Amino acid sequence: MLAVSNLQAGYGAAKVLFDISLEIDRGEVVTLLGRNGMGKTTTIRAIMGLIKPTGGRLSFDGKALNGLPSYRIAQCGIGLVPEGRQIFPTLTVEENLLATAAARDAPPRWTLDAVYALFPRLKERRGNFGTQLSGGEQQMLAIGRALMTNPKLLILDEATEGLAPLIRAEIWECLIALKAQHQSILVIDKNVDALAAFADRHIIIEKGRVVWTGDSAALKSDASVKDRFLHV
């Protein structure tokens, strides 16, 4: 579904990514792991067209993404839950969800009712403004807003950063439910053990390069991988 080949990108004269290659198949849950500052978010920003790659090829469902503006990439069927949530603070929960609604299927898979079923708390708070929500509720809203685009691929950048343990558990349950519905997912997070419980594959980035790939069994069985590339 998503193919990234020899991706290079950075900011001005500072090069951050060096020949990143990865693939995500339909219905697969893949994680992008690594310490802070290793290029995970930059990879996501390059995929979404938020920064311009300086080299390499990007394609989604066989369509080249290189050179497309970010809104066109989103229209191809990629939904982003950005780092920091970035919900619309002066819109209500329901307005946030409706603002991004797109019917890619007939009928659309994700509607207000479907999002409210996944996150009952959002239904309870549907008349509240974004600024009136807790951090966990804002993250639920950011995920629901991305789902309302009816994405083929859902990308989450720092899925549970700054959230309380109980709220983190709710987000993991949400992602497990989405996987059961065969939703393709690319997720960045620091909670490796939680990710290993349900993700299909893991990709570790170190200083802008892919240094390890493998499934959850391989990640769990090799403590040296965590010690070398993930522990601070």
VOBA-1610 file (N, C-alpha, C; in pm, whole numbers, padded with zeros to 5 digits, always signed):
BEGIN
Met+00083-00121+00000Met+00000+00000+00000Met+00087+00126+00000Leu+00169+00140+00103Leu+00263+00253+00109Leu+00403+00200+00082Ala+00473+00264-00011Ala+00610+00225-00043Ala+00699+00348-00036Val+00800+00343+00050Val+00897+00450+00066Val+01033+00392+00030Ser+01098+00452-00068Ser+01225+00397-00118Ser+01333+00503-00116Asn+01439+00479-00037Asn+01557+00566-00033Asn+01521+00713-00007Leu+01429+00733+00088Leu+01382+00868+00121Leu+01491+00949+00188Gln+01511+01070+00137Gln+01604+01166+00197Gln+01528+01296+00219Ala+01550+01357+00335Ala+01481+01482+00366Ala+01550+01550+00483Gly+01518+01678+00501Gly+01575+01754+00612Gly+01513+01891+00617Tyr+01581+01980+00687Tyr+01533+02116+00705Tyr+01646+02212+00668Gly+01630+02280+00556Gly+01737+02367+00509Gly+01861+02287+00477Ala+01973+02330+00532Ala+02099+02260+00506Ala+02117+02138+00595Ala+02028+02119+00693Ala+02041+02007+00786Ala+01970+01885+00731Lys+02045+01784+00693Lys+01988+01661+00643Lys+01953+01570+00761Val+01830+01517+00760Val+01782+01436+00872Val+01764+01290+00832Leu+01711+01265+00713Leu+01684+01129+00668Leu+01783+01088+00560Phe+01835+00966+00573Phe+01935+00914+00481Phe+01887+00780+00426Asp+01824+00782+00309Asp+01785+00658+00240Asp+01693+00569+00324Ile+01586+00629+00377Ile+01486+00552+00451Ile+01400+00473+00353Ser+01385+00344+00377Ser+01298+00260+00296Ser+01207+00180+00388Leu+01078+00177+00353Leu+00982+00098+00430Leu+00859+00072+00344Glu+00785-00031+00381Glu+00661-00064+00312Glu+00554-00101+00415Ile+00430-00072+00382Ile+00317-00111+00465Ile+00214-00177+00374Asp+00174-00298+00409Asp+00074-00370+00330Asp-00065-00340+00382Arg-00164-00370+00301Arg-00303-00348+00339Arg-00339-00431+00462Gly-00400-00366+00561Gly-00442-00434+00682Gly-00333-00456+00784Glu-00213-00402+00759Glu-00099-00425+00846Glu-00083-00310+00945Val-00037-00344+01067Val-00002-00244+01168Val+00150-00244+01182Val+00211-00131+01150Val+00357-00118+01152Val+00394-00003+01245Thr+00500-00021+01324Thr+00546+00085+01412Thr+00676+00144+01358Leu+00696+00271+01388Leu+00820+00341+01358Leu+00880+00382+01492Leu+00991+00321+01528Leu+01048+00337+01661Leu+01185+00402+01654Gly+01229+00452+01768Gly+01361+00514+01780Gly+01360+00619+01889Arg+01478+00657+01932Arg+01488+00761+02033Arg+01444+00896+01976Asn+01428+00993+02063Asn+01392+01128+02019Asn+01500+01183+01925Gly+01455+01255+01823Gly+01547+01322+01733Gly+01612+01235+01628Met+01562+01112+01609Met+01623+01020+01513Met+01560+01024+01375Gly+01449+01098+01359Gly+01391+01115+01226Gly+01253+01056+01206Lys+01188+01013+01312Lys+01057+00950+01297Lys+00952+01051+01245Thr+00940+01163+01315Thr+00842+01263+01273Thr+00878+01322+01137Thr+01004+01340+01110Thr+01046+01391+00979Thr+01005+01293+00869Thr+01014+01164+00895Thr+00967+01064+00798Thr+00819+01082+00769Ile+00739+01099+00875Ile+00596+01119+00858Ile+00568+01248+00782Arg+00637+01354+00816Arg+00615+01482+00749Arg+00651+01473+00600Ala+00754+01397+00568Ala+00792+01381+00428Ala+00687+01297+00353Ile+00637+01192+00416Ile+00532+01111+00353Ile+00409+01195+00325Met+00373+01283+00419Met+00251+01363+00405Met+00271+01489+00321Gly+00393+01514+00273Gly+00416+01631+00191Gly+00429+01760+00269Leu+00446+01749+00400Leu+00461+01869+00483Leu+00602+01926+00474Ile+00697+01843+00435Ile+00829+01890+00393Ile+00861+01821+00262Lys+00945+01883+00181Lys+00975+01830+00049Lys+01096+01738+00056Pro+01080+01611+00017Pro+01195+01521+00014Pro+01302+01571-00082Thr+01425+01545-00048Thr+01536+01582-00136Thr+01584+01464-00219Gly+01527+01348-00194Gly+01564+01230-00272Gly+01473+01115-00238Gly+01473+01013-00323Gly+01393+00895-00299Gly+01257+00901-00365Arg+01180+00792-00346Arg+01048+00780-00408Arg+00944+00743-00303Leu+00825+00801-00319Leu+00711+00772-00232Leu+00593+00734-00320Ser+00523+00626-00285Ser+00403+00590-00360Ser+00300+00531-00266Phe+00173+00548-00303Phe+00062+00496-00223Phe-00040+00436-00317Asp-00070+00309-00296Asp-00160+00237-00386Asp-00114+00250-00531Gly+00017+00251-00551Gly+00073+00257-00685Gly+00081+00396-00745Lys+00036+00499-00672Lys+00040+00636-00721Lys+00157+00711-00660Ala+00238+00777-00742Ala+00352+00851-00692Ala+00305+00970-00609Leu+00368+00988-00493Leu+00335+01101-00405Leu+00433+01217-00418Asn+00549+01190-00474Asn+00651+01296-00485Asn+00595+01418-00557Gly+00612+01534-00494Gly+00570+01659-00556Gly+00425+01696-00531Leu+00345+01607-00473Leu+00206+01641-00447Leu+00194+01727-00321Pro+00103+01824-00319Pro+00081+01900-00196Pro+00016+01810-00091Ser+00025+01850+00034Ser-00020+01764+00144Ser-00169+01730+00135Tyr-00251+01825+00089Tyr-00394+01796+00084Tyr-00425+01691-00022Arg-00347+01687-00129Arg-00366+01585-00231Arg-00323+01448-00179Ile-00218+01445-00100Ile-00173+01319-00040Ile-00280+01266+00055Ala-00338+01357+00135Ala-00447+01315+00224Ala-00564+01261+00144Gln-00595+01324+00030Gln-00706+01280-00053Gln-00682+01143-00115Cys-00556+01101-00122Cys-00526+00967-00172Cys-00573+00860-00075Gly-00596+00899+00052Gly-00645+00804+00149Gly-00555+00784+00269Ile-00478+00887+00305Ile-00392+00878+00422Ile-00443+00977+00527Gly-00478+00926+00644Gly-00526+01009+00754Gly-00418+01024+00860Leu-00391+01146+00902Leu-00283+01174+00997Leu-00338+01220+01130Val-00288+01157+01238Val-00308+01206+01374Val-00175+01268+01413Pro-00163+01401+01405Pro-00031+01464+01420Pro+00017+01470+01563Glu+00146+01483+01579Glu+00203+01508+01712Glu+00146+01639+01766Gly+00104+01636+01891Gly+00045+01756+01950Gly-00104+01771+01923Arg-00164+01675+01853Arg-00309+01664+01828Arg-00362+01766+01728Gln-00333+01896+01751Gln-00368+02001+01656Gln-00516+02000+01617Ile-00602+01979+01716Ile-00745+01990+01689Ile-00781+02138+01673Phe-00899+02164+01620Phe-00945+02302+01603Phe-01004+02349+01737Pro-00936+02441+01808Pro-00976+02472+01946Pro-01108+02544+01959Thr-01149+02622+01857Thr-01271+02700+01868Thr-01390+02632+01802Leu-01372+02505+01759Leu-01484+02426+01707Leu-01524+02324+01813Thr-01651+02284+01811Thr-01696+02179+01901Thr-01640+02044+01856Val-01657+01945+01942Val-01615+01809+01905Val-01680+01767+01774Glu-01809+01786+01765Glu-01881+01743+01645Glu-01837+01823+01523Glu-01813+01951+01540Glu-01767+02033+01427Glu-01627+01990+01382Asn-01541+01955+01478Asn-01408+01904+01443Asn-01421+01780+01356Leu-01510+01690+01393Leu-01527+01566+01318Leu-01586+01591+01179Leu-01686+01675+01172Leu-01751+01702+01044Leu-01660+01780+00949Ala-01567+01857+01006Ala-01479+01941+00923Ala-01394+01858+00828Thr-01363+01733+00865Thr-01275+01651+00782Thr-01347+01535+00715Ala-01478+01528+00731Ala-01552+01412+00679Ala-01538+01400+00529Ala-01505+01280+00483Ala-01493+01252+00340Ala-01542+01110+00315Ala-01626+01094+00215Ala-01681+00963+00181Ala-01598+00902+00070Arg-01503+00815+00107Arg-01423+00745+00006Arg-01488+00613-00035Asp-01576+00563+00050Asp-01648+00440+00021Asp-01796+00474+00011Ala-01872+00385-00048Ala-02016+00407-00059Ala-02088+00287+00002Pro-02150+00299+00119Pro-02150+00417+00205Pro-02018+00431+00280Pro-01989+00550+00335Pro-01863+00568+00408Pro-01858+00479+00531Arg-01741+00425+00558Arg-01723+00336+00673Arg-01729+00414+00804Trp-01666+00532+00804Trp-01658+00610+00928Trp-01752+00730+00920Thr-01850+00728+01008Thr-01948+00835+01022Thr-01942+00884+01166Leu-02021+00989+01196Leu-02027+01036+01334Leu-02066+00924+01429Asp-02167+00846+01392Asp-02212+00738+01479Asp-02102+00635+01502Ala-02026+00605+01396Ala-01920+00505+01409Ala-01808+00556+01500Val-01772+00683+01487Val-01669+00740+01574Val-01718+00747+01717Tyr-01844+00785+01737Tyr-01898+00791+01873Tyr-01907+00652+01935Ala-01929+00549+01854Ala-01930+00413+01907Ala-01790+00371+01951Leu-01689+00417+01878Leu-01550+00385+01913Leu-01506+00464+02036Phe-01551+00590+02044Phe-01515+00678+02156Phe-01642+00737+02218Pro-01710+00662+02306Pro-01833+00714+02367Pro-01815+00847+02439Arg-01694+00871+02490Arg-01669+00997+02560Arg-01685+01116+02467Leu-01650+01100+02341Leu-01666+01210+02246Leu-01813+01243+02224Lys-01897+01141+02225Lys-02041+01167+02210Lys-02092+01247+02329Glu-02043+01213+02449Glu-02083+01286+02569Glu-02038+01432+02562Arg-01925+01457+02497Arg-01868+01592+02493Arg-01887+01658+02356Arg-01980+01609+02276Arg-01988+01654+02136Arg-02016+01803+02121Gly-02074+01866+02223Gly-02102+02009+02216Gly-01992+02095+02276Asn-01888+02033+02331Asn-01779+02107+02393Asn-01677+02152+02290Phe-01617+02268+02316Phe-01512+02317+02228Phe-01382+02240+02254Gly-01292+02245+02157Gly-01165+02174+02169Gly-01087+02215+02292Thr-01096+02343+02329Thr-01022+02393+02445Thr-01079+02342+02577Gln-01198+02284+02575Gln-01263+02236+02696Gln-01239+02087+02720Leu-01155+02024+02637Leu-01131+01881+02647Leu-01000+01854+02720Ser-00993+01739+02787Ser-00868+01695+02847Ser-00774+01648+02736Gly-00647+01626+02774Gly-00551+01579+02675Gly-00592+01447+02611Gly-00643+01356+02693Gly-00688+01228+02640Gly-00806+01242+02546Glu-00901+01329+02581Glu-01016+01353+02495Glu-00973+01419+02364Gln-00876+01508+02372Gln-00825+01571+02250Gln-00761+01467+02158Gln-00689+01370+02216Gln-00628+01267+02133Gln-00735+01177+02070Met-00837+01144+02145Met-00948+01068+02089Met-01011+01145+01973Leu-01027+01275+01992Leu-01084+01358+01887Leu-00993+01363+01764Ala-00862+01372+01787Ala-00769+01375+01674Ala-00776+01245+01595Ile-00789+01132+01665Ile-00803+01003+01596Ile-00936+00997+01523Gly-01043+01037+01592Gly-01174+01037+01526Gly-01179+01126+01405Arg-01116+01243+01414Arg-01112+01335+01300Arg-01040+01272+01181Ala-00929+01202+01207Ala-00858+01134+01099Ala-00941+01022+01040Leu-01013+00949+01125Leu-01098+00840+01075Leu-01212+00893+00990Met-01260+01013+01019Met-01370+01072+00941Met-01331+01100+00795Thr-01201+01098+00767Thr-01158+01109+00627Thr-01169+00975+00556Asn-01210+00871+00631Asn-01220+00734+00578Asn-01090+00692+00513Pro-00981+00692+00591Pro-00849+00665+00533Pro-00825+00519+00503Lys-00747+00494+00400Lys-00697+00359+00376Lys-00582+00329+00471Leu-00503+00432+00502Leu-00392+00420+00595Leu-00405+00528+00700Leu-00398+00489+00827Leu-00402+00582+00939Leu-00262+00593+00998Ile-00212+00716+01010Ile-00079+00740+01067Ile-00095+00815+01198Leu-00033+00765+01304Leu-00037+00831+01435Leu+00105+00865+01478Asp+00130+00993+01498Asp+00261+01040+01542Asp+00254+01068+01692Glu+00326+00989+01771Glu+00322+00996+01918Glu+00179+00973+01967Ala+00136+00848+01953Ala-00004+00813+01977Ala-00050+00839+02119Thr+00038+00820+02219Thr-00006+00835+02359Thr+00084+00927+02440Glu+00158+01014+02374Glu+00252+01102+02444Glu+00178+01192+02544Gly+00227+01194+02666Gly+00173+01283+02768Gly+00040+01241+02827Leu-00007+01121+02797Leu-00137+01077+02847Leu-00121+00990+02971Ala-00223+00995+03057Ala-00224+00913+03177Ala-00235+00765+03139Pro-00187+00675+03225Pro-00189+00532+03192Pro-00325+00478+03152Leu-00431+00518+03220Leu-00565+00468+03186Leu-00607+00515+03048Ile-00574+00638+03013Ile-00609+00690+02881Ile-00524+00622+02774Arg-00395+00598+02804Arg-00311+00524+02710Arg-00372+00388+02679Ala-00421+00322+02783Ala-00482+00190+02763Ala-00604+00199+02671Glu-00682+00307+02683Glu-00798+00326+02594Glu-00754+00343+02450Ile-00645+00418+02429Ile-00596+00438+02293Ile-00547+00306+02235Trp-00476+00226+02316Trp-00431+00095+02265Trp-00550+00008+02229Glu-00654+00008+02312Glu-00773-00071+02281Glu-00837-00025+02151Cys-00835+00107+02130Cys-00887+00162+02005Cys-00809+00108+01885Leu-00676+00109+01894Leu-00594+00063+01782Leu-00611-00087+01760Ile-00626-00162+01868Ile-00651-00306+01854Ile-00784-00330+01783Ala-00885-00250+01818Ala-01016-00262+01751Ala-01006-00227+01604Leu-00928-00123+01573Leu-00911-00084+01433Leu-00838-00194+01354Lys-00739-00256+01417Lys-00669-00366+01351Lys-00765-00480+01320Ala-00855-00510+01414Ala-00953-00617+01392Ala-01045-00586+01274Gln-01057-00457+01242Gln-01137-00415+01126Gln-01051-00402+01000His-00927-00450+01009His-00833-00452+00896His-00791-00313+00850Gln-00788-00219+00945Gln-00738-00085+00915Gln-00586-00087+00909Ser-00527-00037+00803Ser-00382-00024+00794Ser-00338+00092+00881Ile-00232+00071+00960Ile-00189+00170+01057Ile-00037+00179+01060Leu+00014+00302+01062Leu+00155+00329+01092Leu+00157+00414+01218Val+00227+00366+01321Val+00219+00435+01451Val+00358+00459+01508Ile+00376+00580+01561Ile+00495+00616+01637Ile+00455+00628+01783Asp+00532+00566+01872Asp+00509+00581+02014Asp+00630+00526+02088Lys+00642+00565+02214Lys+00755+00520+02295Lys+00723+00396+02378Asn+00595+00358+02385Asn+00554+00244+02466Asn+00572+00114+02386Val+00694+00069+02380Val+00730-00043+02293Val+00657-00171+02332Asp+00645-00198+02461Asp+00581-00322+02504Asp+00434-00325+02462Ala+00366-00212+02476Ala+00226-00206+02435Ala+00212-00225+02284Leu+00301-00164+02208Leu+00298-00179+02063Leu+00327-00323+02020Ala+00421-00386+02090Ala+00459-00522+02053Ala+00346-00621+02075Ala+00249-00583+02157Ala+00138-00674+02186Ala+00042-00688+02068Phe+00041-00592+01974Phe-00056-00603+01865Phe-00003-00568+01726Ala+00113-00502+01718Ala+00165-00463+01586Ala+00222-00584+01511Asp+00218-00577+01380Asp+00270-00685+01296Asp+00420-00675+01277Arg+00468-00553+01252Arg+00611-00533+01226Arg+00657-00404+01290His+00788-00396+01312His+00849-00279+01373His+00969-00236+01289Ile+00983-00104+01275Ile+01096-00045+01202Ile+01164+00052+01297Ile+01292+00033+01320Ile+01366+00121+01411Ile+01457+00211+01329Ile+01451+00342+01360Ile+01533+00442+01294Ile+01639+00493+01392Glu+01760+00504+01345Glu+01870+00560+01424Glu+01944+00659+01335Lys+01945+00785+01377Lys+02014+00891+01304Lys+01976+00894+01155Gly+01845+00885+01132Gly+01793+00901+00997Gly+01810+00781+00907Arg+01842+00665+00966Arg+01858+00543+00886Arg+01781+00428+00951Val+01727+00339+00870Val+01665+00218+00923Val+01775+00123+00968Val+01771+00086+01096Val+01877+00001+01150Val+01826-00137+01191Trp+01694-00154+01199Trp+01640-00284+01236Trp+01495-00293+01192Thr+01455-00408+01143Thr+01314-00438+01115Thr+01286-00580+01160Gly+01165-00604+01204Gly+01129-00738+01247Gly+00990-00740+01307Asp+00942-00861+01339Asp+00810-00874+01399Asp+00819-00863+01551Ser+00705-00873+01617Ser+00701-00854+01762Ser+00777-00964+01835Ala+00770-01086+01785Ala+00843-01195+01850Ala+00992-01168+01850Ala+01044-01119+01737Ala+01187-01089+01729Ala+01224-00973+01819Leu+01136-00873+01827Leu+01164-00756+01912Leu+01166-00795+02060Lys+01071-00879+02099Lys+01063-00921+02240Lys+01180-01011+02279Ser+01227-01093+02184Ser+01327-01193+02219Ser+01470-01140+02219Asp+01490-01022+02159Asp+01626-00968+02148Asp+01638-00842+02232Ala+01677-00859+02357Ala+01688-00744+02448Ala+01793-00645+02401Ser+01892-00690+02326Ser+01998-00602+02282Ser+01947-00495+02186Val+01840-00527+02112Val+01782-00429+02020Val+01726-00311+02098Lys+01651-00339+02203Lys+01595-00230+02285Lys+01706-00150+02352Asp+01804-00221+02408Asp+01913-00153+02478Asp+01993-00064+02385Arg+02013-00112+02264Arg+02100-00039+02170Arg+02031+00078+02103Phe+01902+00061+02069Phe+01836+00161+01984Phe+01719+00235+02049Leu+01666+00184+02160Leu+01542+00243+02212Leu+01556+00300+02351His+01639+00243+02435His+01653+00295+02571His+01736+00423+02572Val+01695+00517+02658Val+01768+00643+02671Val+01896+00621+02753
//
